Amino acid sequence: MTDYTPIACALHDHLEHHAVRGATVEVVWRGPEAEHTQTDRVADVFARDGADWIRLGDGTEVRADRIVSVDGVGFGAACRTPRPA
């Protein structure tokens, strides 16, 4: 996958923390045409096709670099891990 921008390790850890806890959180992410907000649990954090993803409790899958915030913690561009040249 060439257009994926890896997220910072601390943000990945934040996702894992919520997946292990199983608590309900607010997840905000950018879709192709709009921003989405869903309150659900992070059921899984996984890798597929060279990108990190989360699966919400209802089965919705969100690519990690499209996440805006989880449980109030921002995943903005300043938080991203620089891509190797």
Backbone as XML, in Angstrom:
<?xml version="1.0"?>
<chain id="A" units="angstrom">
  <residue number="1" name="MET">
    <atom name="N" x="0.858" y="-1.172" z="0.000"/>
    <atom name="CA" x="0.000" y="0.000" z="0.000"/>
    <atom name="C" x="0.899" y="1.227" z="0.000"/>
  </residue>
  <residue number="2" name="THR">
    <atom name="N" x="0.796" y="2.029" z="-0.991"/>
    <atom name="CA" x="1.722" y="3.148" z="-1.142"/>
    <atom name="C" x="1.246" y="4.433" z="-0.482"/>
  </residue>
  <residue number="3" name="ASP">
    <atom name="N" x="-0.029" y="4.572" z="-0.220"/>
    <atom name="CA" x="-0.521" y="5.838" z="0.323"/>
    <atom name="C" x="-0.725" y="5.807" z="1.834"/>
  </residue>
  <residue number="4" name="TYR">
    <atom name="N" x="-0.316" y="4.763" z="2.502"/>
    <atom name="CA" x="-0.487" y="4.667" z="3.953"/>
    <atom name="C" x="0.625" y="5.428" z="4.668"/>
  </residue>
  <residue number="5" name="THR">
    <atom name="N" x="0.249" y="6.221" z="5.669"/>
    <atom name="CA" x="1.204" y="6.937" z="6.502"/>
    <atom name="C" x="1.170" y="6.316" z="7.893"/>
  </residue>
  <residue number="6" name="PRO">
    <atom name="N" x="2.243" y="5.664" z="8.328"/>
    <atom name="CA" x="2.237" y="5.006" z="9.644"/>
    <atom name="C" x="1.932" y="5.993" z="10.770"/>
  </residue>
  <residue number="7" name="ILE">
    <atom name="N" x="1.209" y="5.514" z="11.771"/>
    <atom name="CA" x="0.917" y="6.352" z="12.928"/>
    <atom name="C" x="2.029" y="6.174" z="13.961"/>
  </residue>
  <residue number="8" name="ALA">
    <atom name="N" x="2.131" y="7.117" z="14.859"/>
    <atom name="CA" x="3.138" y="7.060" z="15.922"/>
    <atom name="C" x="2.891" y="5.840" z="16.810"/>
  </residue>
  <residue number="9" name="CYS">
    <atom name="N" x="3.961" y="5.270" z="17.321"/>
    <atom name="CA" x="3.861" y="4.091" z="18.186"/>
    <atom name="C" x="2.970" y="4.351" z="19.398"/>
  </residue>
  <residue number="10" name="ALA">
    <atom name="N" x="3.047" y="5.539" z="19.961"/>
    <atom name="CA" x="2.226" y="5.868" z="21.133"/>
    <atom name="C" x="0.735" y="5.824" z="20.780"/>
  </residue>
  <residue number="11" name="LEU">
    <atom name="N" x="0.381" y="6.233" z="19.566"/>
    <atom name="CA" x="-1.012" y="6.183" z="19.149"/>
    <atom name="C" x="-1.450" y="4.741" z="18.906"/>
  </residue>
  <residue number="12" name="HIS">
    <atom name="N" x="-0.560" y="3.939" z="18.350"/>
    <atom name="CA" x="-0.855" y="2.522" z="18.168"/>
    <atom name="C" x="-1.083" y="1.873" z="19.537"/>
  </residue>
  <residue number="13" name="ASP">
    <atom name="N" x="-0.250" y="2.215" z="20.504"/>
    <atom name="CA" x="-0.418" y="1.698" z="21.868"/>
    <atom name="C" x="-1.759" y="2.129" z="22.453"/>
  </residue>
  <residue number="14" name="HIS">
    <atom name="N" x="-2.177" y="3.356" z="22.162"/>
    <atom name="CA" x="-3.463" y="3.869" z="22.627"/>
    <atom name="C" x="-4.604" y="3.009" z="22.070"/>
  </residue>
  <residue number="15" name="LEU">
    <atom name="N" x="-4.532" y="2.657" z="20.800"/>
    <atom name="CA" x="-5.538" y="1.801" z="20.181"/>
    <atom name="C" x="-5.552" y="0.417" z="20.835"/>
  </residue>
  <residue number="16" name="GLU">
    <atom name="N" x="-4.363" y="-0.148" z="21.033"/>
    <atom name="CA" x="-4.251" y="-1.466" z="21.669"/>
    <atom name="C" x="-4.846" y="-1.444" z="23.076"/>
  </residue>
  <residue number="17" name="HIS">
    <atom name="N" x="-4.585" y="-0.366" z="23.806"/>
    <atom name="CA" x="-5.111" y="-0.215" z="25.157"/>
    <atom name="C" x="-6.641" y="-0.316" z="25.153"/>
  </residue>
  <residue number="18" name="HIS">
    <atom name="N" x="-7.268" y="0.383" z="24.228"/>
    <atom name="CA" x="-8.732" y="0.351" z="24.161"/>
    <atom name="C" x="-9.244" y="-1.008" z="23.701"/>
  </residue>
  <residue number="19" name="ALA">
    <atom name="N" x="-8.520" y="-1.662" z="22.816"/>
    <atom name="CA" x="-8.934" y="-2.996" z="22.367"/>
    <atom name="C" x="-8.900" y="-3.987" z="23.530"/>
  </residue>
  <residue number="20" name="VAL">
    <atom name="N" x="-7.870" y="-3.915" z="24.358"/>
    <atom name="CA" x="-7.742" y="-4.817" z="25.498"/>
    <atom name="C" x="-8.819" y="-4.518" z="26.546"/>
  </residue>
  <residue number="21" name="ARG">
    <atom name="N" x="-9.063" y="-3.237" z="26.809"/>
    <atom name="CA" x="-10.062" y="-2.827" z="27.807"/>
    <atom name="C" x="-11.477" y="-3.194" z="27.388"/>
  </residue>
  <residue number="22" name="GLY">
    <atom name="N" x="-11.764" y="-3.095" z="26.114"/>
    <atom name="CA" x="-13.107" y="-3.387" z="25.629"/>
    <atom name="C" x="-14.140" y="-2.330" z="25.988"/>
  </residue>
  <residue number="23" name="ALA">
    <atom name="N" x="-13.684" y="-1.163" z="26.444"/>
    <atom name="CA" x="-14.605" y="-0.092" z="26.823"/>
    <atom name="C" x="-15.126" y="0.629" z="25.581"/>
  </residue>
  <residue number="24" name="THR">
    <atom name="N" x="-16.259" y="1.244" z="25.719"/>
    <atom name="CA" x="-16.844" y="2.030" z="24.640"/>
    <atom name="C" x="-16.154" y="3.395" z="24.575"/>
  </residue>
  <residue number="25" name="VAL">
    <atom name="N" x="-15.729" y="3.780" z="23.373"/>
    <atom name="CA" x="-15.042" y="5.051" z="23.152"/>
    <atom name="C" x="-15.630" y="5.725" z="21.918"/>
  </residue>
  <residue number="26" name="GLU">
    <atom name="N" x="-15.361" y="7.019" z="21.800"/>
    <atom name="CA" x="-15.765" y="7.744" z="20.597"/>
    <atom name="C" x="-14.598" y="7.719" z="19.611"/>
  </residue>
  <residue number="27" name="VAL">
    <atom name="N" x="-14.873" y="7.263" z="18.394"/>
    <atom name="CA" x="-13.861" y="7.213" z="17.335"/>
    <atom name="C" x="-14.307" y="8.154" z="16.223"/>
  </residue>
  <residue number="28" name="VAL">
    <atom name="N" x="-13.399" y="9.043" z="15.817"/>
    <atom name="CA" x="-13.671" y="9.974" z="14.723"/>
    <atom name="C" x="-12.645" y="9.684" z="13.636"/>
  </residue>
  <residue number="29" name="TRP">
    <atom name="N" x="-13.108" y="9.548" z="12.384"/>
    <atom name="CA" x="-12.184" y="9.290" z="11.277"/>
    <atom name="C" x="-12.666" y="9.986" z="10.016"/>
  </residue>
  <residue number="30" name="ARG">
    <atom name="N" x="-11.699" y="10.179" z="9.103"/>
    <atom name="CA" x="-11.975" y="10.794" z="7.801"/>
    <atom name="C" x="-12.310" y="9.695" z="6.794"/>
  </residue>
  <residue number="31" name="GLY">
    <atom name="N" x="-13.469" y="9.820" z="6.171"/>
    <atom name="CA" x="-13.836" y="8.945" z="5.072"/>
    <atom name="C" x="-13.530" y="9.639" z="3.767"/>
  </residue>
  <residue number="32" name="PRO">
    <atom name="N" x="-13.809" y="8.995" z="2.640"/>
    <atom name="CA" x="-13.531" y="9.624" z="1.346"/>
    <atom name="C" x="-14.254" y="10.954" z="1.136"/>
  </residue>
  <residue number="33" name="GLU">
    <atom name="N" x="-15.453" y="11.091" z="1.700"/>
    <atom name="CA" x="-16.224" y="12.305" z="1.438"/>
    <atom name="C" x="-16.643" y="13.050" z="2.701"/>
  </residue>
  <residue number="34" name="ALA">
    <atom name="N" x="-16.457" y="12.449" z="3.865"/>
    <atom name="CA" x="-16.937" y="13.099" z="5.090"/>
    <atom name="C" x="-16.197" y="12.550" z="6.306"/>
  </residue>
  <residue number="35" name="GLU">
    <atom name="N" x="-16.346" y="13.272" z="7.403"/>
    <atom name="CA" x="-15.810" y="12.804" z="8.673"/>
    <atom name="C" x="-16.917" y="12.017" z="9.374"/>
  </residue>
  <residue number="36" name="HIS">
    <atom name="N" x="-16.534" y="10.928" z="10.028"/>
    <atom name="CA" x="-17.489" y="10.052" z="10.700"/>
    <atom name="C" x="-17.169" y="9.993" z="12.188"/>
  </residue>
  <residue number="37" name="THR">
    <atom name="N" x="-18.206" y="9.860" z="12.990"/>
    <atom name="CA" x="-18.057" y="9.687" z="14.427"/>
    <atom name="C" x="-18.900" y="8.495" z="14.837"/>
  </residue>
  <residue number="38" name="GLN">
    <atom name="N" x="-18.300" y="7.616" z="15.623"/>
    <atom name="CA" x="-19.021" y="6.437" z="16.089"/>
    <atom name="C" x="-18.598" y="6.139" z="17.518"/>
  </residue>
  <residue number="39" name="THR">
    <atom name="N" x="-19.562" y="5.847" z="18.353"/>
    <atom name="CA" x="-19.280" y="5.431" z="19.717"/>
    <atom name="C" x="-19.450" y="3.923" z="19.772"/>
  </residue>
  <residue number="40" name="ASP">
    <atom name="N" x="-18.357" y="3.237" z="20.044"/>
    <atom name="CA" x="-18.335" y="1.767" z="20.007"/>
    <atom name="C" x="-17.069" y="1.322" z="20.721"/>
  </residue>
  <residue number="41" name="ARG">
    <atom name="N" x="-16.834" y="0.051" z="20.767"/>
    <atom name="CA" x="-15.579" y="-0.450" z="21.335"/>
    <atom name="C" x="-14.600" y="-0.760" z="20.205"/>
  </residue>
  <residue number="42" name="VAL">
    <atom name="N" x="-13.317" y="-0.670" z="20.501"/>
    <atom name="CA" x="-12.283" y="-1.088" z="19.557"/>
    <atom name="C" x="-12.137" y="-2.591" z="19.762"/>
  </residue>
  <residue number="43" name="ALA">
    <atom name="N" x="-12.657" y="-3.366" z="18.830"/>
    <atom name="CA" x="-12.669" y="-4.813" z="18.966"/>
    <atom name="C" x="-11.329" y="-5.439" z="18.602"/>
  </residue>
  <residue number="44" name="ASP">
    <atom name="N" x="-10.594" y="-4.791" z="17.688"/>
    <atom name="CA" x="-9.330" y="-5.379" z="17.228"/>
    <atom name="C" x="-8.460" y="-4.298" z="16.609"/>
  </residue>
  <residue number="45" name="VAL">
    <atom name="N" x="-7.162" y="-4.483" z="16.725"/>
    <atom name="CA" x="-6.154" y="-3.668" z="16.039"/>
    <atom name="C" x="-5.325" y="-4.670" z="15.256"/>
  </residue>
  <residue number="46" name="PHE">
    <atom name="N" x="-5.209" y="-4.474" z="13.951"/>
    <atom name="CA" x="-4.543" y="-5.478" z="13.127"/>
    <atom name="C" x="-3.862" y="-4.825" z="11.927"/>
  </residue>
  <residue number="47" name="ALA">
    <atom name="N" x="-2.998" y="-5.588" z="11.270"/>
    <atom name="CA" x="-2.308" y="-5.128" z="10.065"/>
    <atom name="C" x="-2.849" y="-5.900" z="8.864"/>
  </residue>
  <residue number="48" name="ARG">
    <atom name="N" x="-3.009" y="-5.170" z="7.757"/>
    <atom name="CA" x="-3.429" y="-5.793" z="6.504"/>
    <atom name="C" x="-2.893" y="-4.950" z="5.360"/>
  </residue>
  <residue number="49" name="ASP">
    <atom name="N" x="-2.299" y="-5.600" z="4.383"/>
    <atom name="CA" x="-1.795" y="-4.928" z="3.181"/>
    <atom name="C" x="-0.857" y="-3.764" z="3.496"/>
  </residue>
  <residue number="50" name="GLY">
    <atom name="N" x="-0.015" y="-3.932" z="4.506"/>
    <atom name="CA" x="0.973" y="-2.919" z="4.839"/>
    <atom name="C" x="0.455" y="-1.734" z="5.622"/>
  </residue>
  <residue number="51" name="ALA">
    <atom name="N" x="-0.757" y="-1.833" z="6.151"/>
    <atom name="CA" x="-1.348" y="-0.734" z="6.928"/>
    <atom name="C" x="-1.910" y="-1.272" z="8.235"/>
  </residue>
  <residue number="52" name="ASP">
    <atom name="N" x="-1.999" y="-0.406" z="9.242"/>
    <atom name="CA" x="-2.656" y="-0.751" z="10.500"/>
    <atom name="C" x="-4.124" y="-0.362" z="10.395"/>
  </residue>
  <residue number="53" name="TRP">
    <atom name="N" x="-4.977" y="-1.180" z="10.987"/>
    <atom name="CA" x="-6.419" y="-0.991" z="10.956"/>
    <atom name="C" x="-6.997" y="-1.220" z="12.346"/>
  </residue>
  <residue number="54" name="ILE">
    <atom name="N" x="-8.196" y="-0.665" z="12.571"/>
    <atom name="CA" x="-8.973" y="-1.055" z="13.743"/>
    <atom name="C" x="-10.309" y="-1.601" z="13.254"/>
  </residue>
  <residue number="55" name="ARG">
    <atom name="N" x="-10.849" y="-2.517" z="14.036"/>
    <atom name="CA" x="-12.197" y="-3.017" z="13.784"/>
    <atom name="C" x="-13.032" y="-2.631" z="14.993"/>
  </residue>
  <residue number="56" name="LEU">
    <atom name="N" x="-14.143" y="-1.952" z="14.738"/>
    <atom name="CA" x="-15.034" y="-1.559" z="15.817"/>
    <atom name="C" x="-15.987" y="-2.713" z="16.142"/>
  </residue>
  <residue number="57" name="GLY">
    <atom name="N" x="-16.681" y="-2.585" z="17.237"/>
    <atom name="CA" x="-17.562" y="-3.649" z="17.704"/>
    <atom name="C" x="-18.626" y="-4.068" z="16.708"/>
  </residue>
  <residue number="58" name="ASP">
    <atom name="N" x="-19.072" y="-3.154" z="15.850"/>
    <atom name="CA" x="-20.102" y="-3.495" z="14.865"/>
    <atom name="C" x="-19.512" y="-4.038" z="13.561"/>
  </residue>
  <residue number="59" name="GLY">
    <atom name="N" x="-18.180" y="-4.193" z="13.507"/>
    <atom name="CA" x="-17.526" y="-4.720" z="12.315"/>
    <atom name="C" x="-16.939" y="-3.657" z="11.395"/>
  </residue>
  <residue number="60" name="THR">
    <atom name="N" x="-17.215" y="-2.392" z="11.638"/>
    <atom name="CA" x="-16.644" y="-1.317" z="10.827"/>
    <atom name="C" x="-15.126" y="-1.358" z="10.937"/>
  </residue>
  <residue number="61" name="GLU">
    <atom name="N" x="-14.428" y="-1.282" z="9.806"/>
    <atom name="CA" x="-12.969" y="-1.258" z="9.785"/>
    <atom name="C" x="-12.498" y="0.118" z="9.333"/>
  </residue>
  <residue number="62" name="VAL">
    <atom name="N" x="-11.517" y="0.652" z="10.073"/>
    <atom name="CA" x="-10.991" y="1.984" z="9.795"/>
    <atom name="C" x="-9.474" y="1.898" z="9.717"/>
  </residue>
  <residue number="63" name="ARG">
    <atom name="N" x="-8.896" y="2.409" z="8.639"/>
    <atom name="CA" x="-7.446" y="2.441" z="8.518"/>
    <atom name="C" x="-6.896" y="3.452" z="9.524"/>
  </residue>
  <residue number="64" name="ALA">
    <atom name="N" x="-5.850" y="3.087" z="10.230"/>
    <atom name="CA" x="-5.341" y="3.891" z="11.346"/>
    <atom name="C" x="-4.936" y="5.303" z="10.933"/>
  </residue>
  <residue number="65" name="ASP">
    <atom name="N" x="-4.416" y="5.491" z="9.738"/>
    <atom name="CA" x="-3.994" y="6.842" z="9.350"/>
    <atom name="C" x="-5.166" y="7.746" z="8.965"/>
  </residue>
  <residue number="66" name="ARG">
    <atom name="N" x="-6.380" y="7.219" z="8.994"/>
    <atom name="CA" x="-7.564" y="8.041" z="8.740"/>
    <atom name="C" x="-8.265" y="8.445" z="10.033"/>
  </residue>
  <residue number="67" name="ILE">
    <atom name="N" x="-7.752" y="7.959" z="11.162"/>
    <atom name="CA" x="-8.353" y="8.287" z="12.451"/>
    <atom name="C" x="-8.011" y="9.728" z="12.818"/>
  </residue>
  <residue number="68" name="VAL">
    <atom name="N" x="-9.014" y="10.465" z="13.255"/>
    <atom name="CA" x="-8.843" y="11.838" z="13.724"/>
    <atom name="C" x="-8.631" y="11.839" z="15.233"/>
  </residue>
  <residue number="69" name="SER">
    <atom name="N" x="-9.456" y="11.063" z="15.958"/>
    <atom name="CA" x="-9.310" y="10.969" z="17.409"/>
    <atom name="C" x="-9.977" y="9.702" z="17.928"/>
  </residue>
  <residue number="70" name="VAL">
    <atom name="N" x="-9.493" y="9.242" z="19.066"/>
    <atom name="CA" x="-10.084" y="8.108" z="19.782"/>
    <atom name="C" x="-10.134" y="8.495" z="21.251"/>
  </residue>
  <residue number="71" name="ASP">
    <atom name="N" x="-11.333" y="8.486" z="21.799"/>
    <atom name="CA" x="-11.531" y="8.805" z="23.215"/>
    <atom name="C" x="-10.946" y="10.177" z="23.560"/>
  </residue>
  <residue number="72" name="GLY">
    <atom name="N" x="-11.058" y="11.120" z="22.621"/>
    <atom name="CA" x="-10.579" y="12.478" z="22.853"/>
    <atom name="C" x="-9.105" y="12.709" z="22.588"/>
  </residue>
  <residue number="73" name="VAL">
    <atom name="N" x="-8.357" y="11.667" z="22.261"/>
    <atom name="CA" x="-6.928" y="11.807" z="21.962"/>
    <atom name="C" x="-6.776" y="12.019" z="20.460"/>
  </residue>
  <residue number="74" name="GLY">
    <atom name="N" x="-6.191" y="13.160" z="20.074"/>
    <atom name="CA" x="-6.038" y="13.506" z="18.669"/>
    <atom name="C" x="-5.001" y="12.666" z="17.952"/>
  </residue>
  <residue number="75" name="PHE">
    <atom name="N" x="-5.313" y="12.299" z="16.730"/>
    <atom name="CA" x="-4.409" y="11.556" z="15.862"/>
    <atom name="C" x="-4.005" y="12.431" z="14.686"/>
  </residue>
  <residue number="76" name="GLY">
    <atom name="N" x="-3.879" y="13.740" z="14.907"/>
    <atom name="CA" x="-3.579" y="14.700" z="13.849"/>
    <atom name="C" x="-2.248" y="14.448" z="13.165"/>
  </residue>
  <residue number="77" name="ALA">
    <atom name="N" x="-2.034" y="15.162" z="12.078"/>
    <atom name="CA" x="-0.840" y="14.991" z="11.258"/>
    <atom name="C" x="0.448" y="15.192" z="12.057"/>
  </residue>
  <residue number="78" name="ALA">
    <atom name="N" x="0.417" y="16.051" z="13.069"/>
    <atom name="CA" x="1.621" y="16.283" z="13.873"/>
    <atom name="C" x="2.014" y="15.053" z="14.686"/>
  </residue>
  <residue number="79" name="CYS">
    <atom name="N" x="1.082" y="14.130" z="14.843"/>
    <atom name="CA" x="1.339" y="12.925" z="15.648"/>
    <atom name="C" x="1.874" y="11.766" z="14.803"/>
  </residue>
  <residue number="80" name="ARG">
    <atom name="N" x="1.944" y="11.921" z="13.532"/>
    <atom name="CA" x="2.319" y="10.816" z="12.637"/>
    <atom name="C" x="3.823" y="10.532" z="12.708"/>
  </residue>
  <residue number="81" name="THR">
    <atom name="N" x="4.162" y="9.292" z="12.510"/>
    <atom name="CA" x="5.546" y="8.882" z="12.395"/>
    <atom name="C" x="6.018" y="9.246" z="10.992"/>
  </residue>
  <residue number="82" name="PRO">
    <atom name="N" x="7.144" y="9.943" z="10.846"/>
    <atom name="CA" x="7.607" y="10.289" z="9.501"/>
    <atom name="C" x="7.839" y="9.043" z="8.665"/>
  </residue>
  <residue number="83" name="ARG">
    <atom name="N" x="7.493" y="9.143" z="7.428"/>
    <atom name="CA" x="7.671" y="8.040" z="6.489"/>
    <atom name="C" x="9.112" y="7.995" z="6.019"/>
  </residue>
  <residue number="84" name="PRO">
    <atom name="N" x="9.729" y="6.812" z="5.976"/>
    <atom name="CA" x="11.123" y="6.749" z="5.506"/>
    <atom name="C" x="11.252" y="7.209" z="4.065"/>
  </residue>
  <residue number="85" name="ALA">
    <atom name="N" x="12.350" y="7.848" z="3.749"/>
    <atom name="CA" x="12.558" y="8.363" z="2.394"/>
    <atom name="C" x="12.898" y="7.259" z="1.428"/>
  </residue>
</chain>
